Amino acid sequence: MKVGDVSQIPRAQVAIRRAITTNESGREVIGALLKSEAAVRTNALPDWLLSLLLDHISTLGLQAESFLFPAPAGALLPTRRFRARFWQPACAQAGVSVTPHDLRHLHASLLFEARRPLTEIAARLGHSSPAITMAIYAHWLADDDSGSARAIPEIKASGHAGWR
């Protein structure tokens, strides 16, 4: 992501427009295309996250075309270097063993738990169909169907409707 992908207008949001790919020589580069048309999207951000990002941008003095998380010289920070320099030390300090992709799964599970509409979750994750979202993340759905039981209106047996 680049700094210009983060916006406050019309709301706190981030544009997902590019992906890192590997070129013929094995070097990571910014690719022009994502996996699908649906993967190109703009996601709303919570205000607290926007605030952290704006502080980060200001502290580093980044410009609109700068990478949001650049290598020291301002270039693309390779995935392997990011994991070694930042991700793994942060995980060790927190006492967890997770991958960046695990956070995507966590995000999806929290949205399911918050009962957000499946179509909204699919769009937020950049899936072209809610069926894809369900195929990947259905295991996060609870086995508890008590909410469904509570949604059925109470019917009192009265003998008037054939109830005995």
GUKE-967074 format. One record per residue (C-alpha): residue number from 0; y, x, z; residue in three letters. Coordinates in steps of 0.05 Angstrom, whole numbers. Each point is the difference from the previous one (the first is absolute). Example, Ala and Ser with C-alpha at 12.3 -4.5 7.8 and 13.67 -1.06 7.14 Angstrom:
REM residues 2
<pt><pos>0</pos><v>-90</v><u>246</u><w>156</w><code>ala</code></pt>
<pt><pos>1</pos><v>69</v><u>27</u><w>-13</w><code>ser</code></pt>
This chain:
REM residues 164
<pt><pos>0</pos><v>0</v><u>0</u><w>0</w><code>met</code></pt>
<pt><pos>1</pos><v>71</v><u>20</u><w>-11</w><code>lys</code></pt>
<pt><pos>2</pos><v>60</v><u>-16</u><w>44</w><code>val</code></pt>
<pt><pos>3</pos><v>26</v><u>-48</u><w>-52</w><code>gly</code></pt>
<pt><pos>4</pos><v>-64</v><u>-42</u><w>10</w><code>asp</code></pt>
<pt><pos>5</pos><v>24</v><u>-19</u><w>70</w><code>val</code></pt>
<pt><pos>6</pos><v>53</v><u>-55</u><w>1</w><code>ser</code></pt>
<pt><pos>7</pos><v>37</v><u>-45</u><w>48</w><code>gln</code></pt>
<pt><pos>8</pos><v>21</v><u>-50</u><w>-53</w><code>ile</code></pt>
<pt><pos>9</pos><v>-18</v><u>-56</u><w>-4</w><code>pro</code></pt>
<pt><pos>10</pos><v>-43</v><u>17</u><w>61</w><code>arg</code></pt>
<pt><pos>11</pos><v>-35</v><u>61</u><w>30</w><code>ala</code></pt>
<pt><pos>12</pos><v>-50</v><u>18</u><w>-54</w><code>gln</code></pt>
<pt><pos>13</pos><v>-36</v><u>55</u><w>-37</w><code>val</code></pt>
<pt><pos>14</pos><v>-17</v><u>2</u><w>-74</w><code>ala</code></pt>
<pt><pos>15</pos><v>-69</v><u>24</u><w>-18</w><code>ile</code></pt>
<pt><pos>16</pos><v>8</v><u>27</u><w>-71</w><code>arg</code></pt>
<pt><pos>17</pos><v>-38</v><u>65</u><w>-6</w><code>arg</code></pt>
<pt><pos>18</pos><v>-65</v><u>33</u><w>20</w><code>ala</code></pt>
<pt><pos>19</pos><v>-22</v><u>72</u><w>7</w><code>ile</code></pt>
<pt><pos>20</pos><v>-50</v><u>22</u><w>-53</w><code>thr</code></pt>
<pt><pos>21</pos><v>-32</v><u>66</u><w>-17</w><code>thr</code></pt>
<pt><pos>22</pos><v>17</v><u>33</u><w>-66</w><code>asn</code></pt>
<pt><pos>23</pos><v>-46</v><u>40</u><w>-45</w><code>glu</code></pt>
<pt><pos>24</pos><v>11</v><u>64</u><w>40</w><code>ser</code></pt>
<pt><pos>25</pos><v>-18</v><u>-35</u><w>66</w><code>gly</code></pt>
<pt><pos>26</pos><v>71</v><u>-4</u><w>25</w><code>arg</code></pt>
<pt><pos>27</pos><v>27</v><u>-63</u><w>32</w><code>glu</code></pt>
<pt><pos>28</pos><v>56</v><u>-34</u><w>-38</w><code>val</code></pt>
<pt><pos>29</pos><v>36</v><u>-67</u><w>2</w><code>ile</code></pt>
<pt><pos>30</pos><v>-35</v><u>-46</u><w>-48</w><code>gly</code></pt>
<pt><pos>31</pos><v>37</v><u>-51</u><w>-41</w><code>ala</code></pt>
<pt><pos>32</pos><v>-50</v><u>-56</u><w>11</w><code>leu</code></pt>
<pt><pos>33</pos><v>-34</v><u>-32</u><w>59</w><code>leu</code></pt>
<pt><pos>34</pos><v>-70</v><u>-30</u><w>-4</w><code>lys</code></pt>
<pt><pos>35</pos><v>24</v><u>-68</u><w>-23</w><code>ser</code></pt>
<pt><pos>36</pos><v>63</v><u>-40</u><w>-15</w><code>glu</code></pt>
<pt><pos>37</pos><v>-8</v><u>-34</u><w>68</w><code>ala</code></pt>
<pt><pos>38</pos><v>3</v><u>68</u><w>34</w><code>ala</code></pt>
<pt><pos>39</pos><v>73</v><u>7</u><w>-19</w><code>val</code></pt>
<pt><pos>40</pos><v>34</v><u>-39</u><w>55</w><code>arg</code></pt>
<pt><pos>41</pos><v>55</v><u>-3</u><w>52</w><code>thr</code></pt>
<pt><pos>42</pos><v>-22</v><u>-11</u><w>72</w><code>asn</code></pt>
<pt><pos>43</pos><v>43</v><u>-23</u><w>57</w><code>ala</code></pt>
<pt><pos>44</pos><v>5</v><u>49</u><w>59</w><code>leu</code></pt>
<pt><pos>45</pos><v>10</v><u>-16</u><w>73</w><code>pro</code></pt>
<pt><pos>46</pos><v>71</v><u>18</u><w>23</w><code>asp</code></pt>
<pt><pos>47</pos><v>-26</v><u>52</u><w>49</w><code>trp</code></pt>
<pt><pos>48</pos><v>-35</v><u>38</u><w>-56</w><code>leu</code></pt>
<pt><pos>49</pos><v>61</v><u>-3</u><w>-45</w><code>leu</code></pt>
<pt><pos>50</pos><v>40</v><u>29</u><w>58</w><code>ser</code></pt>
<pt><pos>51</pos><v>-49</v><u>58</u><w>7</w><code>leu</code></pt>
<pt><pos>52</pos><v>1</v><u>14</u><w>-75</w><code>leu</code></pt>
<pt><pos>53</pos><v>76</v><u>-1</u><w>-3</w><code>leu</code></pt>
<pt><pos>54</pos><v>3</v><u>49</u><w>58</w><code>asp</code></pt>
<pt><pos>55</pos><v>-50</v><u>45</u><w>-35</w><code>his</code></pt>
<pt><pos>56</pos><v>40</v><u>-3</u><w>-65</w><code>ile</code></pt>
<pt><pos>57</pos><v>64</v><u>16</u><w>36</w><code>ser</code></pt>
<pt><pos>58</pos><v>-29</v><u>56</u><w>42</w><code>thr</code></pt>
<pt><pos>59</pos><v>-28</v><u>35</u><w>-61</w><code>leu</code></pt>
<pt><pos>60</pos><v>62</v><u>-15</u><w>-43</w><code>gly</code></pt>
<pt><pos>61</pos><v>-43</v><u>-30</u><w>-55</w><code>leu</code></pt>
<pt><pos>62</pos><v>29</v><u>-30</u><w>-63</w><code>gln</code></pt>
<pt><pos>63</pos><v>-25</v><u>-61</u><w>-40</w><code>ala</code></pt>
<pt><pos>64</pos><v>-43</v><u>42</u><w>-47</w><code>glu</code></pt>
<pt><pos>65</pos><v>-29</v><u>42</u><w>57</w><code>ser</code></pt>
<pt><pos>66</pos><v>-72</v><u>-11</u><w>21</w><code>phe</code></pt>
<pt><pos>67</pos><v>-1</v><u>-40</u><w>65</w><code>leu</code></pt>
<pt><pos>68</pos><v>-47</v><u>51</u><w>31</w><code>phe</code></pt>
<pt><pos>69</pos><v>13</v><u>64</u><w>-40</w><code>pro</code></pt>
<pt><pos>70</pos><v>-30</v><u>69</u><w>3</w><code>ala</code></pt>
<pt><pos>71</pos><v>47</v><u>52</u><w>32</w><code>pro</code></pt>
<pt><pos>72</pos><v>32</v><u>16</u><w>-68</w><code>ala</code></pt>
<pt><pos>73</pos><v>10</v><u>-74</u><w>-15</w><code>gly</code></pt>
<pt><pos>74</pos><v>-58</v><u>-5</u><w>-49</w><code>ala</code></pt>
<pt><pos>75</pos><v>-61</v><u>-46</u><w>3</w><code>leu</code></pt>
<pt><pos>76</pos><v>-38</v><u>13</u><w>65</w><code>leu</code></pt>
<pt><pos>77</pos><v>-73</v><u>7</u><w>-22</w><code>pro</code></pt>
<pt><pos>78</pos><v>-49</v><u>-46</u><w>35</w><code>thr</code></pt>
<pt><pos>79</pos><v>-42</v><u>57</u><w>28</w><code>arg</code></pt>
<pt><pos>80</pos><v>62</v><u>34</u><w>29</w><code>arg</code></pt>
<pt><pos>81</pos><v>25</v><u>-65</u><w>30</w><code>phe</code></pt>
<pt><pos>82</pos><v>-66</v><u>-12</u><w>35</w><code>arg</code></pt>
<pt><pos>83</pos><v>-5</v><u>71</u><w>26</w><code>ala</code></pt>
<pt><pos>84</pos><v>73</v><u>6</u><w>23</w><code>arg</code></pt>
<pt><pos>85</pos><v>15</v><u>-69</u><w>25</w><code>phe</code></pt>
<pt><pos>86</pos><v>-56</v><u>-51</u><w>-1</w><code>trp</code></pt>
<pt><pos>87</pos><v>-56</v><u>39</u><w>36</w><code>gln</code></pt>
<pt><pos>88</pos><v>46</v><u>28</u><w>55</w><code>pro</code></pt>
<pt><pos>89</pos><v>28</v><u>-69</u><w>13</w><code>ala</code></pt>
<pt><pos>90</pos><v>-70</v><u>-30</u><w>3</w><code>cys</code></pt>
<pt><pos>91</pos><v>-23</v><u>55</u><w>47</w><code>ala</code></pt>
<pt><pos>92</pos><v>60</v><u>-11</u><w>45</w><code>gln</code></pt>
<pt><pos>93</pos><v>-14</v><u>-75</u><w>1</w><code>ala</code></pt>
<pt><pos>94</pos><v>-74</v><u>11</u><w>12</w><code>gly</code></pt>
<pt><pos>95</pos><v>-21</v><u>-39</u><w>-62</w><code>val</code></pt>
<pt><pos>96</pos><v>-39</v><u>16</u><w>-63</w><code>ser</code></pt>
<pt><pos>97</pos><v>27</v><u>-42</u><w>-57</w><code>val</code></pt>
<pt><pos>98</pos><v>19</v><u>10</u><w>-72</w><code>thr</code></pt>
<pt><pos>99</pos><v>64</v><u>-25</u><w>-32</w><code>pro</code></pt>
<pt><pos>100</pos><v>-43</v><u>-51</u><w>-38</w><code>his</code></pt>
<pt><pos>101</pos><v>-26</v><u>-25</u><w>67</w><code>asp</code></pt>
<pt><pos>102</pos><v>72</v><u>-23</u><w>14</w><code>leu</code></pt>
<pt><pos>103</pos><v>-3</v><u>-43</u><w>-63</w><code>arg</code></pt>
<pt><pos>104</pos><v>-63</v><u>-34</u><w>29</w><code>his</code></pt>
<pt><pos>105</pos><v>35</v><u>-8</u><w>67</w><code>leu</code></pt>
<pt><pos>106</pos><v>60</v><u>-31</u><w>-34</w><code>his</code></pt>
<pt><pos>107</pos><v>-44</v><u>-50</u><w>-37</w><code>ala</code></pt>
<pt><pos>108</pos><v>-39</v><u>-17</u><w>64</w><code>ser</code></pt>
<pt><pos>109</pos><v>64</v><u>-12</u><w>39</w><code>leu</code></pt>
<pt><pos>110</pos><v>26</v><u>-46</u><w>-55</w><code>leu</code></pt>
<pt><pos>111</pos><v>-67</v><u>-38</u><w>1</w><code>phe</code></pt>
<pt><pos>112</pos><v>4</v><u>-5</u><w>76</w><code>glu</code></pt>
<pt><pos>113</pos><v>71</v><u>-26</u><w>-5</w><code>ala</code></pt>
<pt><pos>114</pos><v>-27</v><u>-53</u><w>-47</w><code>arg</code></pt>
<pt><pos>115</pos><v>45</v><u>19</u><w>-58</w><code>arg</code></pt>
<pt><pos>116</pos><v>-19</v><u>-35</u><w>-65</w><code>pro</code></pt>
<pt><pos>117</pos><v>-53</v><u>36</u><w>-40</w><code>leu</code></pt>
<pt><pos>118</pos><v>44</v><u>-1</u><w>-62</w><code>thr</code></pt>
<pt><pos>119</pos><v>56</v><u>35</u><w>39</w><code>glu</code></pt>
<pt><pos>120</pos><v>-48</v><u>54</u><w>26</w><code>ile</code></pt>
<pt><pos>121</pos><v>-28</v><u>12</u><w>-69</w><code>ala</code></pt>
<pt><pos>122</pos><v>70</v><u>7</u><w>-30</w><code>ala</code></pt>
<pt><pos>123</pos><v>22</v><u>47</u><w>57</w><code>arg</code></pt>
<pt><pos>124</pos><v>-61</v><u>45</u><w>-12</w><code>leu</code></pt>
<pt><pos>125</pos><v>12</v><u>0</u><w>-75</w><code>gly</code></pt>
<pt><pos>126</pos><v>-64</v><u>-37</u><w>-18</w><code>his</code></pt>
<pt><pos>127</pos><v>0</v><u>-40</u><w>-65</w><code>ser</code></pt>
<pt><pos>128</pos><v>-42</v><u>-54</u><w>32</w><code>ser</code></pt>
<pt><pos>129</pos><v>-13</v><u>-27</u><w>71</w><code>pro</code></pt>
<pt><pos>130</pos><v>-74</v><u>6</u><w>-18</w><code>ala</code></pt>
<pt><pos>131</pos><v>8</v><u>76</u><w>0</w><code>ile</code></pt>
<pt><pos>132</pos><v>32</v><u>-3</u><w>68</w><code>thr</code></pt>
<pt><pos>133</pos><v>-56</v><u>-42</u><w>28</w><code>met</code></pt>
<pt><pos>134</pos><v>-54</v><u>45</u><w>-30</w><code>ala</code></pt>
<pt><pos>135</pos><v>30</v><u>61</u><w>33</w><code>ile</code></pt>
<pt><pos>136</pos><v>27</v><u>-28</u><w>66</w><code>tyr</code></pt>
<pt><pos>137</pos><v>-41</v><u>-62</u><w>16</w><code>ala</code></pt>
<pt><pos>138</pos><v>-38</v><u>40</u><w>54</w><code>his</code></pt>
<pt><pos>139</pos><v>65</v><u>-1</u><w>40</w><code>trp</code></pt>
<pt><pos>140</pos><v>-2</v><u>-75</u><w>7</w><code>leu</code></pt>
<pt><pos>141</pos><v>-25</v><u>-24</u><w>67</w><code>ala</code></pt>
<pt><pos>142</pos><v>-67</v><u>-36</u><w>6</w><code>asp</code></pt>
<pt><pos>143</pos><v>33</v><u>-49</u><w>48</w><code>asp</code></pt>
<pt><pos>144</pos><v>11</v><u>-67</u><w>-33</w><code>asp</code></pt>
<pt><pos>145</pos><v>26</v><u>-35</u><w>62</w><code>ser</code></pt>
<pt><pos>146</pos><v>67</v><u>-8</u><w>-35</w><code>gly</code></pt>
<pt><pos>147</pos><v>-34</v><u>-42</u><w>-53</w><code>ser</code></pt>
<pt><pos>148</pos><v>-33</v><u>-42</u><w>54</w><code>ala</code></pt>
<pt><pos>149</pos><v>69</v><u>-12</u><w>32</w><code>arg</code></pt>
<pt><pos>150</pos><v>29</v><u>-21</u><w>-67</w><code>ala</code></pt>
<pt><pos>151</pos><v>-48</v><u>-59</u><w>-5</w><code>ile</code></pt>
<pt><pos>152</pos><v>35</v><u>-60</u><w>30</w><code>pro</code></pt>
<pt><pos>153</pos><v>-34</v><u>-33</u><w>59</w><code>glu</code></pt>
<pt><pos>154</pos><v>-35</v><u>-65</u><w>-18</w><code>ile</code></pt>
<pt><pos>155</pos><v>-17</v><u>-44</u><w>58</w><code>lys</code></pt>
<pt><pos>156</pos><v>-63</v><u>-40</u><w>-5</w><code>ala</code></pt>
<pt><pos>157</pos><v>19</v><u>-73</u><w>5</w><code>ser</code></pt>
<pt><pos>158</pos><v>-55</v><u>-41</u><w>-31</w><code>gly</code></pt>
<pt><pos>159</pos><v>50</v><u>-27</u><w>-51</w><code>his</code></pt>
<pt><pos>160</pos><v>-17</v><u>52</u><w>-52</w><code>ala</code></pt>
<pt><pos>161</pos><v>-75</v><u>-1</u><w>8</w><code>gly</code></pt>
<pt><pos>162</pos><v>0</v><u>51</u><w>56</w><code>trp</code></pt>
<pt><pos>163</pos><v>-51</v><u>-12</u><w>54</w><code>arg</code></pt>
